[in-house]
Amino acid sequence: MLGSVVLRRRREFAWGRHHAREALVRLGFAPVPILSRADRAPVWPLGAIGSISHSSSDCGAVVGRSSDVLALRLDIEDEEPLGADLLPIICTPAEIELSEWSGSRVGPKLIFIIKEAVYKSYGPATGEFLDFQDVSVRTNDQSGMFEAEIVNSEKPMSFGSRTINGIYLLFEGGILALAARFRGA
Ligand SMILES: CC(C)(COP(=O)(O)OP(=O)(O)OC[C@H]1O[C@@H](n2cnc3c(N)ncnc32)[C@H](O)[C@@H]1OP(=O)(O)O)[C@@H](O)C(=O)NCCC(=O)NCCS
């Protein structure tokens, strides 16, 4: 049992690194090994910024040039719906009222994943944690883009703004969200 957990973790780690290296090469970076910091954060090559995420069956990586991008964080999760008891914890009353998605299987889970990506990009930038109720999310199913607003005014801004934008994607078996802050945006 322990052996299979270790094996799975090794595979997951290797796949994440594989995708990250491929993405770096596509951007024109040399295919160098991506090491890990003591806190497990990947060490990106000079001039690059990126993020890796895993669900139980998928993994992905995203990278950008740090000359263009200030923050980039990915979250990938299985599409398993959230328990109904979690809905008022994860979603604000305004989000719950949004009829477009509140009746759908993945709607609340999508909000959860977006908030995870936002939280992961916000924490390192500000040194602060966010609760789910600190953030209000609006999604646009036509464009696949989201806008997340830090609605708790006691929380600091992130890179001078209360808004964090990104994209989301529903794929077979999973959902991903990517929160990004571009320089000059
Ligand atoms: C640590 C963290 C990434 C785990 O997230 P998760 O949803 O459990 O796991 P995910 O699969 O999405 O991400 C795991 C990957 O994130 C990366 N990662 C791990 N720790 C990280 C960190 N501290 N910072 C950035 N990336 C990290 C790794 O690439 C890891 O995969 P790998 O070990 O196979 O390379 C997430 O909780 C996080 O970013 N927390 C932010 C902490 C923070 O903001 N601190 C400052 C506030 S004071």
The ligand as an SDF file (V2000), in Angstrom:
LIG
                    3D

 48 50  0  0  0  0  0  0  0  0999 V2000
    1.3370   24.3310   -1.4200 C   0  0  0  0  0  0  0  0  0  0  0  0
    0.2050   24.3180   -2.4190 C   0  0  0  0  0  0  0  0  0  0  0  0
    0.7490   24.5900   -3.8130 C   0  0  0  0  0  0  0  0  0  0  0  0
   -0.4990   22.9610   -2.4420 C   0  0  0  0  0  0  0  0  0  0  0  0
   -1.6360   23.0120   -3.2660 O   0  0  0  0  0  0  0  0  0  0  0  0
   -2.5020   21.6970   -3.5850 P   0  0  0  0  0  0  0  0  0  0  0  0
   -3.8020   22.1280   -4.1810 O   0  0  0  0  0  0  0  0  0  0  0  0
   -2.5360   20.8270   -2.3780 O   0  0  0  0  0  0  0  0  0  0  0  0
   -1.6540   20.9050   -4.6400 O   0  0  0  0  0  0  0  0  0  0  0  0
   -1.4510   21.1260   -6.1930 P   0  0  0  0  0  0  0  0  0  0  0  0
   -1.4670   19.7770   -6.8160 O   0  0  0  0  0  0  0  0  0  0  0  0
   -2.3680   22.1330   -6.8080 O   0  0  0  0  0  0  0  0  0  0  0  0
    0.0220   21.7460   -6.2640 O   0  0  0  0  0  0  0  0  0  0  0  0
    1.1210   20.9670   -5.9180 C   0  0  0  0  0  0  0  0  0  0  0  0
    2.3080   21.5470   -6.6510 C   0  0  0  0  0  0  0  0  0  0  0  0
    2.4760   22.9200   -6.2800 O   0  0  0  0  0  0  0  0  0  0  0  0
    3.8600   23.2240   -6.2190 C   0  0  0  0  0  0  0  0  0  0  0  0
    4.1390   23.7410   -4.8790 N   0  0  0  0  0  0  0  0  0  0  0  0
    4.2830   23.0620   -3.7510 C   0  0  0  0  0  0  0  0  0  0  0  0
    4.5220   23.9060   -2.7330 N   0  0  0  0  0  0  0  0  0  0  0  0
    4.5200   25.1440   -3.2520 C   0  0  0  0  0  0  0  0  0  0  0  0
    4.7100   26.4420   -2.7050 C   0  0  0  0  0  0  0  0  0  0  0  0
    4.9540   26.6300   -1.4330 N   0  0  0  0  0  0  0  0  0  0  0  0
    4.6670   27.4900   -3.5400 N   0  0  0  0  0  0  0  0  0  0  0  0
    4.4480   27.3150   -4.8610 C   0  0  0  0  0  0  0  0  0  0  0  0
    4.2300   26.1120   -5.4310 N   0  0  0  0  0  0  0  0  0  0  0  0
    4.2820   25.0430   -4.6240 C   0  0  0  0  0  0  0  0  0  0  0  0
    4.6240   21.9510   -6.5390 C   0  0  0  0  0  0  0  0  0  0  0  0
    4.9830   22.0060   -7.8920 O   0  0  0  0  0  0  0  0  0  0  0  0
    3.5960   20.8650   -6.2740 C   0  0  0  0  0  0  0  0  0  0  0  0
    3.7360   19.7390   -7.1010 O   0  0  0  0  0  0  0  0  0  0  0  0
    5.0670   18.8540   -7.1050 P   0  0  0  0  0  0  0  0  0  0  0  0
    5.4820   18.7110   -5.6850 O   0  0  0  0  0  0  0  0  0  0  0  0
    4.6850   17.5790   -7.7580 O   0  0  0  0  0  0  0  0  0  0  0  0
    6.0480   19.6330   -7.9270 O   0  0  0  0  0  0  0  0  0  0  0  0
   -0.8300   25.4180   -2.0720 C   0  0  0  0  0  0  0  0  0  0  0  0
   -1.4220   25.1320   -0.8390 O   0  0  0  0  0  0  0  0  0  0  0  0
   -0.2570   26.8260   -2.0420 C   0  0  0  0  0  0  0  0  0  0  0  0
    0.1760   27.3900   -3.0330 O   0  0  0  0  0  0  0  0  0  0  0  0
   -0.3120   27.4520   -0.9240 N   0  0  0  0  0  0  0  0  0  0  0  0
    0.0820   28.8430   -0.8770 C   0  0  0  0  0  0  0  0  0  0  0  0
    0.7710   29.0150    0.3800 C   0  0  0  0  0  0  0  0  0  0  0  0
    0.8790   30.4880    0.5760 C   0  0  0  0  0  0  0  0  0  0  0  0
    0.2350   31.2440   -0.0810 O   0  0  0  0  0  0  0  0  0  0  0  0
    1.6900   30.8890    1.5110 N   0  0  0  0  0  0  0  0  0  0  0  0
    1.8720   32.2850    1.7680 C   0  0  0  0  0  0  0  0  0  0  0  0
    0.8370   32.7860    2.7480 C   0  0  0  0  0  0  0  0  0  0  0  0
    1.6260   33.3460    4.2040 S   0  0  0  0  0  0  0  0  0  0  0  0
  1  2  1  0
  2  3  1  0
  2  4  1  0
  2 36  1  0
  4  5  1  0
  5  6  1  0
  6  7  2  0
  6  8  1  0
  6  9  1  0
  9 10  1  0
 10 11  2  0
 10 12  1  0
 10 13  1  0
 13 14  1  0
 14 15  1  0
 15 16  1  0
 15 30  1  0
 16 17  1  0
 17 18  1  0
 17 28  1  0
 18 19  1  0
 18 27  1  0
 19 20  2  0
 20 21  1  0
 21 22  1  0
 21 27  2  0
 22 23  1  0
 22 24  2  0
 24 25  1  0
 25 26  2  0
 26 27  1  0
 28 29  1  0
 28 30  1  0
 30 31  1  0
 31 32  1  0
 32 33  2  0
 32 34  1  0
 32 35  1  0
 36 37  1  0
 36 38  1  0
 38 39  2  0
 38 40  1  0
 40 41  1  0
 41 42  1  0
 42 43  1  0
 43 44  2  0
 43 45  1  0
 45 46  1  0
 46 47  1  0
 47 48  1  0
M  END
$$$$
